[in-house]
């Protein structure tokens, strides 16, 4: 069972709930049921959550596949830590400004590194296991 991936998936799940709470509060305060109602703060808050979903889910899938293909635990933890910390930093940076920020830059970089390393590992696992 992919226990390491389960741990990081759980952390991302908690992060998604934390990021969803301000959306609900803003929707209630602004009386907006669907969309952003033209409010730029609500729009950005929705994007913070959506961006996490867009990048975390494919990376978690690659993490699960890598663990099932017996990737080294150090690789899995390194990528899991990069993913979670990257998503937290990105969310923090984007929630503060729509413009460039250090949090967004570093967070994006950490996420892309994790995704790339896991994608390469999974391709290598295919070559190593399927083409033998």
VOROMI-18681 format. One record per residue (C-alpha): residue number from 1; x, z, y. Coordinates in steps of 0.02 Angstrom, whole numbers, plus 32768, in hexadecimal, padded with zeros to 4 digits. Layout:
N
R  nuse  east    up  north
R   NUM     X     Z      Y
...
//
This chain:
132
R  nuse  east    up  north
R     1  8000  8000   8000
R     2  803E  7FD9   80B0
R     3  804B  808C   80ED
R     4  80C4  8067   817B
R     5  8056  7FDD   81C0
R     6  7FBF  804F   81AE
R     7  8014  80CF   821F
R     8  8035  8051   82AA
R     9  7F88  8004   8296
R    10  7F40  80B2   82AE
R    11  7FA6  80CB   834C
R    12  7F6C  8023   8390
R    13  7EB8  8052   8365
R    14  7EC8  80F2   83CA
R    15  7F17  8090   8459
R    16  7E84  8016   8457
R    17  7E07  80A5   8466
R    18  7E6C  80F0   84F6
R    19  7E6D  8047   854E
R    20  7DB2  802D   8530
R    21  7D7E  80D1   8582
R    22  7DA1  809A   8637
R    23  7D41  7FF8   8617
R    24  7CA7  805A   85E4
R    25  7CB8  80D0   8678
R    26  7CCA  8040   86F3
R    27  7C39  7FDF   86A7
R    28  7BCB  8079   86B6
R    29  7C00  809D   8769
R    30  7BF0  7FE7   87A1
R    31  7B53  7FC7   8737
R    32  7BA3  7F30   86E3
R    33  7B66  7F11   8632
R    34  7BC3  7E71   8608
R    35  7C60  7E25   8652
R    36  7CB6  7E6D   86E9
R    37  7C2D  7E57   876C
R    38  7CAE  7E0A   87E1
R    39  7D08  7EB1   87F3
R    40  7DC5  7E96   87F0
R    41  7DEB  7F45   87AF
R    42  7D71  7F31   871E
R    43  7DB6  7E84   86FC
R    44  7E68  7EC8   86F0
R    45  7E31  7F5C   8686
R    46  7DDC  7EE5   860C
R    47  7E79  7E7A   8606
R    48  7EE6  7F12   85DF
R    49  7E7B  7F34   8545
R    50  7E68  7E7D   8513
R    51  7F22  7E5B   8523
R    52  7F45  7EE9   84AB
R    53  7ECA  7EA2   842E
R    54  7F10  7DF1   8440
R    55  7FC3  7E24   841D
R    56  7FB6  7EBE   83B0
R    57  7F45  7E79   8328
R    58  7FAF  7DE3   82F7
R    59  804C  7E4E   82FD
R    60  7FFB  7ED3   8290
R    61  7FC9  7E4E   8213
R    62  807E  7E13   820B
R    63  80B4  7ECA   81F6
R    64  803D  7EE2   8161
R    65  8079  7E40   8110
R    66  812E  7E70   812A
R    67  8111  7F1B   80DB
R    68  80B6  7ECD   8047
R    69  814C  7E5A   8033
R    70  81C0  7EF2   802E
R    71  8210  7EE8   80D9
R    72  828A  7F78   80F6
R    73  8235  8013   813F
R    74  82B0  8014   81D1
R    75  827A  7F63   8201
R    76  81C2  7F92   81F2
R    77  81D5  8030   825B
R    78  823F  7FD8   82DE
R    79  81BC  7F4F   82F1
R    80  812E  7FCD   82EE
R    81  817F  8036   8375
R    82  81A4  7F9B   83DD
R    83  80EF  7F62   83CC
R    84  809E  8008   83FA
R    85  8116  8030   8488
R    86  810B  7F7C   84C5
R    87  804E  7F81   84CB
R    88  804E  802B   8523
R    89  80CC  7FF0   85A5
R    90  806F  7F4D   85C1
R    91  7FC8  7FA6   85D2
R    92  8011  8021   864E
R    93  8062  7F97   86B5
R    94  7FC9  7F26   86B8
R    95  7F51  7FB4   86DD
R    96  7FB3  7FDA   877C
R    97  7FC5  7F28   87BF
R    98  7F94  7E75   8797
R    99  803D  7E3D   87D7
R   100  80E7  7E4C   8784
R   101  811D  7EF7   8749
R   102  81A7  7F43   86E1
R   103  812A  7F87   8664
R   104  80DD  7EDD   8647
R   105  8187  7E89   8638
R   106  81D3  7F07   85BF
R   107  812F  7F1C   855F
R   108  811D  7E61   8546
R   109  81D2  7E52   8510
R   110  81C3  7EDE   848F
R   111  8124  7E94   8449
R   112  816E  7DE5   843E
R   113  820A  7E26   83E8
R   114  81A2  7E84   8366
R   115  8133  7DED   8348
R   116  81C7  7D76   833A
R   117  822B  7DE6   82C4
R   118  8195  7E00   8254
R   119  8167  7D47   8254
R   120  8219  7D18   8222
R   121  821B  7DA0   819C
R   122  8176  7D62   8154
R   123  81B4  7CAE   8151
R   124  8255  7CE8   80FE
R   125  81EE  7D4A   807F
R   126  8191  7CAA   8054
R   127  8232  7C48   803F
R   128  8283  7CD3   7FDB
R   129  81EE  7CF9   7F6A
R   130  818E  7C57   7F59
R   131  8219  7BD8   7F50
R   132  8281  7C30   7ECC
//
